[in-house]
Amino acid sequence: MSVLRFAPSPTGRLHLGNARTLLLNALLARRDGGRFLLRLDDTDRERVREEYVDAIRADLAWLGLTPDGEARQSERTALYEAAFERLKAAGRLYPAYESEAELDRARKLARASGRPPLYDRAALRLTPERRAALEAEGRRPHWRFRLTGGRVAWEDDVRGAQEIDLGSLSDPVVRRDDGSFLYVFTSVVDDADMGVTAVVRGEDHVANTAVQLDLFAALGAAPPAFAHHNLLTSAEGDGLSKRTGALALATLRDEGVEALAVAAYATLIGSAEAVRPVASLDDLAGLLDLKRLSRAPAQVDMGELRALSEKTLHALPFETVAARLEAAGVGGGAAFWNTVRGNLATLGDAATWWAIAADDGFPAPPAEAEHAATLQKALELLPPEPWDETTWKAWTGAVSTATGAKGRALFQPLRLALTGAAHGPELARLLPFIGRARAADRLTRAIGG
């Protein structure tokens, strides 16, 4: 059975780019009948916030994703300690004492000399006496994993055959001087322990994969398959960041963008599959093919996303939105939903149309003088109830015969008087929800009665 995971760091709000990684993993697991896990990489003691943990869970729920399991790295320290000691005993870890300022200075000097800014393994040349002296100064070591050197190769499920020379990379820090572990290490330990079979993540992690494959080998663990998808950028071509809050899922949710549209957009953009509405996450999973992802970054177009959201909303059946409509105070059942959904930009607009249809105190705008006679006759010819979808045609036909008004000269004044809007749902279907009493009151006020 396939096992995939989404492993966000709760240091900010998830954005559309994070959603891409999340959905590719979750939908692949769904498509293949596998398991999907949520793992919170919360080892950064300074930046992790519990509010972001709650926000991540809320975002997944909004997208309709329910993990088959959840874990927090902060609760798995014993596992990391054991793996750390194994690597230490095998001679693959070494303590280093350089400060961040010293490392930064060394990188700048390397660049100035035309050399790659790699860590020079100076810590390996420290004598026991020098280490003791550094510690006597109050320095605490961070720990690095000693890469084997040579080339690491893998078959990437998006990018094809990949090969990286480990000699072109610095030995990664796996443990900070405060004792906390870093992602590059904990991710490997967790993936091995959880039986993760495939990892789909952004192409900015390609170098990490080479390092982590060396770590899997050092721990004697079978690595998962890796796939590195293209990244999403803003309209300006900038990368998306949790720190800036750009295109945050919470913001899109608050703006009324449909979750299913966000899922379709985040999954299909930047692929050979056309971005289009889907009926469900299952349907979306059926469209997913990592081999069809582009290698180039994909630029987010908010206009395209909003248009997709509208199309998605217009196609949703009443059963799917019934609870949301009830929460928004919208009545009328399936009949009202089917009447107005084609005119909605967001589901929140349904509440506006329900108020227009059912509010006894709706403020009808005054009619232009040239239309007063037509509206007066329309008031006089209001048919008795019950009303249905045939009422509008019969009523307006009678008004037209009596006044000679036709087309826009007939229908536009009536629409404005009854709804206060120049455009909207088909009045033949909306009129029964307005009802005779409200229609009479609005016509009376529109003509100044």
PyMOL commands that set and color helices and strands:
alter all, ss='L'
color gray80, all
select helices_A, chain A and resi 16-31+50-63+73-75+77-89+100-112+122-125+128-136+166-168+183-194+203-218+249-254+259-268+281-287+290-292+302-315+318-327+333-343+349-358+369-380+391-403+407-419+427-446
alter helices_A, ss='H'
color red, helices_A
select strands_A, chain A and resi 3-6+35-40+69-72+93-96+142-145+151-156+160-165+173-175+198-202+225-229+232-233+298-299
alter strands_A, ss='S'
color yellow, strands_A
deselect
rebuild
show_as cartoon
